[in-house]
Amino acid sequence: MTVSEKREEFPDLVIVKGADVESREAFPNLTRRVLAHNEDLMLVEHVMAEGSVFPLHSHPHVQLAYLVSGHIKVVAGDQEFEARGGDSFVVRGGIEHQVHAIEESVALDLFTPVREDYVDWVNEAS
C-alpha cells in the first residue's frame, strides 16, 4: 500500500474520546489502551500494577514515553535507569527495552510510524 493510499484511510483530524476506549490486558497486571492514531503516529496508554513487567522486546518504531504517574525501572540497550511521574524518554527503533513497575504507574507512549501490530490487536477485540 502506498503512503497516499494509507493517508486516504485516515481523515485529516482523528478524535478519540477516552471514555470510548476499553482497556485490555497486554501482559499480566498491565493494561493497554490504543488512543488516537493515523498512518504516521500512535498514542498508547499503559497502566502497570506495582511489580508488573513489560517484557524485553524491540520494534522498528521510535518510541517516546511520558510517565504520567508512578515509578518505573527501564532497561534499554546497555542502560538502566528509573523514571517517575513527569519524566520522559525516547527509545530509538531496534533497541531492546523492558520496563518494571516499582509502583503502580501510568505511561503514555507515542510511536512513529504507527504500530500495525497494536492496530491488529485492537481489531481482534472488536
FENBEL-V345584 format. One record per backbone hydrogen bond with DSSP energy under -0.5 kcal/mol. CO is the residue of the C=O (numbers start at 1). NH is the residue of the N-H. Records with the same first field share a line. If there is no record, write none. Layout:
CO=NH  NH
This chain:
2=6
3=7
4=8
5=9
6=9  10
7=10
13=15
16=18
17=20
18=21
20=22
24=32
27=30
29=49
30=26  27
31=47
32=24
33=35  45
36=43
39=114
41=38
42=111
43=35
44=109
45=33
46=48  107
47=31  49
48=105
49=52
52=101
53=55
54=99
57=97
59=94
62=112
63=65  91
64=110
65=89
66=68  108
67=86
69=106
70=85
71=102  103
72=83
73=100
74=76  81
75=98
76=79
79=76
81=74
83=72
84=87
87=67
89=65
90=92
91=63
92=95
96=77
97=57
98=75
99=54
100=73  102
101=51
103=71
105=48
106=68  69
107=46  109
108=66
109=44
110=64
111=42
112=62
114=116
115=118  119
116=120
117=121
118=122
119=123
120=124
121=125
122=125  126
